């Protein structure tokens, strides 16, 4: 009898100690963190496994490095916006390409060293962004050299760049 009771007790203890996590892994719990700010809308961003958006952003930067407005134009939406270091633009693709061509006329070269990237999409698939981190060395036609660290956020729509927010860090001297 003691053996049966002991086995029964061991079986009950074993069942009670089983990990209940397996039953709850499919249930997402709400974030109960007490953040210091209230968010207007939580997008629920996730990594975008498709490479087409990353390729659009990287190829746009490559066309910039090569000062190639023809290739750049193929990667842009018809209406675009850009928020760069001391420069804002909102208008048509052709207007932007005309402006950037004027800037390219002042430059001798661009050299870009890519450091990292992330491509994200929100859960309802209505917004897609690609972020790039890189170093850019610019040489003007009068041989002035400037090195900056850049962080770019590209808004992508239908595989083309719709907008760009750029954040610049000039190295300390």
N, C-alpha and C positions, 0 to 999 in steps of 0.2 A: 504494500500500500504506500509506504514511504517512497518507493521508487517511482510509482505512478504519479504521486503528488508532486515529487521533485521534477519529473519530466513535464507535468502540466504547468507547474510554476515557471520553469525555464521557457516553455513555449510561450506563455503569456508575456514574460519579460522580453523575450526576443521580438515578439510582435509589437510590443509597446516601444521598443527602441528602434524600430525601423525608421528610415529617413522618409519623412512625409514630403520632401521637396519634389519628388517625382510627380506627385499629384498636383503641385502648384506651379510647375515650370511653364505651363502654357498660359497662365494667368498673369497679366502685367499689372503690377501694383502701381498706384498713383504716386507720384513724387510728393513726399510730404515735407521736403526741405523748406525751411522758413527763410526764403531769399529776401535780401534787403530791398528788392524792387519787385513790382508786379509787372509781368509781361503782357503786352496788349494781345499778342497772338504767339502761340508756341507752334513753330513750323514742324517740329519732329524731323530734323534733318538726318539723312543717312548717306553713307558713301555710295556714290554712283558707280556701279560696276561696269557700265558701258564706257568705252574709250573715246567716242566721237566728240564729246564736249571738251575733254582734255586736249584732244588733237586740234580742235578749232582754236582754243586759247594758245596752245604752244605754237601752232603754225602762224597765228597772228603776230606773236612776239618774234618769231623767226623772220617773218616778212618785214617787221619793223627793223630788226637788226640788219637785214639786207637792204633796207631802204627801198623796198619793192612794193609800190602802191598797187600795181596790177594784181599781185597775189593777195595783198591785203583786202582789196575790194571784194574778192570772191568769198571772204570769210565773214563779212559784215552784213547785218540786216540792212534794209533800205533806209530805215531811220535809226540813228545811233545817238548815244550820249557818252561823254567821257568827262570824268572828274580827275584831273591830274594835278601835279604839283604846281599850283599857281595858274591853272588853266581849266576852264570849263567849256564844254561844247555840247550843244544839242541841235541836231539838224539831220540833213540827208547824208547818206554815205558819200555822194559825190562832193558835197561841200566839205566834209571832213577830209577826204583824200586831197582836195585842192589845198587846204590849210596845211596838212602834214607834208605835202610836197614842198611847200615853202620853207618849212623847218628843215627838211632833208637837204635843201640847197645850201644851208649853212654848215652842214656836218661833213666831216671827212669819213668817220666810221663810228660804229657801235659794236661793242663786244659784250655778249651776255653769257654769264656763267650761271646756269640754272641750279638751284639748290633743292627745291622741293615743290610739291604740288598736292592739291586735294580737289577732288571733284565730288560735289554733293548735290542731292536732290531732295526736295521735301516729300513727306509721305503721301500727299495727295497729287504728286507729280505735276504741280503747276509752276514750280520755280526750280531752276537749275543754275548752279554757280560753279566756277572753277577758280581756285586760288593758286597763285604762283608766288614763290619766293626766289629772288635771284639778285645777283650783283651785275651792274651795268657800268661799263667803262665807255665814256663818250669822248671822242676827239673832234674838235671843231676844225674848220678849214684853216684857221690861223694857229693850229696846233695846241690849243688849250685842252687839257685833259681833266675830266671830272669822273670820279668814281662814286657811285651811290648804291645803297641797298634798296631794293624795291619789294613791295608786297602788292600784288594786283588781285582784285576780285573782278572776274568776268561774269556778267549776266549772259546766259546762253538761252536762246530760243530757237527751236527747230534746227539745231546744229550750227547756228551762226551766232556771232557775237552781237548782242544788242546794246551792251554798255560795259563800261570799265571804270572802276574806282581804283585809283593808284595812291599808294602811301609810300613816301620817300624818307629815307634816313641818310643824311649826309654824314660821312665819317667825321669824327672829331679830329681837329688838327693839333 
